[in-house]
Amino acid sequence: MSTTTVSEQLKTLAKDLSKDYPRSPRETLGGYVIAGRTLDKCRAVLNGTNGEYHFNCPLDRLFFDFAGIDADEFKAFVATGASDAAVGEWVKQHAKQKDRLDVVKWNNQHRYSTIKELPDTLQLFMEDYIAEVVPPGKVVYHWFDVYDIEEKRI
């Protein structure tokens, strides 16, 4: 296991995810959905303020796997205290998936996926998770709604 030195700048950028939420998975960073949320969780993990959130979780893996970015390299760059704009540029430079149309299609696939379109393991997880975190009367139309409802954005 490698140790990563955390810059003072990172400490000012990292959210305290025990008190605040990471950004919506719908928001883009470097052109990719999920990436901004991944960055928020990465900074918080490095800063020790991640609460119940995890970096490199299955949601983050969707972004890393599609973009072809190594999670440890991402984490090491984030630890330097790079701004959102700098991380976005780093993502663009290091992503193996560069075709804009492919990225847009991937973004839209995830923005507008319904629970029934998720892989079986995620459908099983979401079945219980939705019952736990989505208040009665709230409707989940798309997968990302679960996060936005739970985190009080919608």
Beta strands, then each sheet from edge to edge (+ up, - down):
strand 1: 28-29
strand 2: 32-33
sheet 1: 1+ 2-
end
